[in-house]
């Protein structure tokens, strides 16, 4: 199955969503290359980037689940190489 590399940018505005987010990321853990989280205390948010290598439909499902969480914003960028 063909996979794609993508970067998922996540901003968490409410820490109460963190457990749900972590559950989702654990569910897709086999596809995650790396993760970086930065707490931005001055703004009261957390900025997270997730690098993934997965089939496009898996990446879309992951992004969709994250985007449905309360007070969480998610954007996905795909690598353009062949």
Number of C-alpha atoms within 10 A of each C-alpha: 4 7 14 17 19 20 20 19 17 21 18 21 17 13 14 11 15 15 10 15 19 13 11 15 18 12 11 16 13 11 18 17 14 12 13 10 12 11 13 10 8 6 8 11 17 18 15 16 18 17 19 23 19 20 14 15 11 16 22 13 12 17 19 13 14 22 16 11 15 13 14 19 16 18 14 16 11 15 9 8 6 4
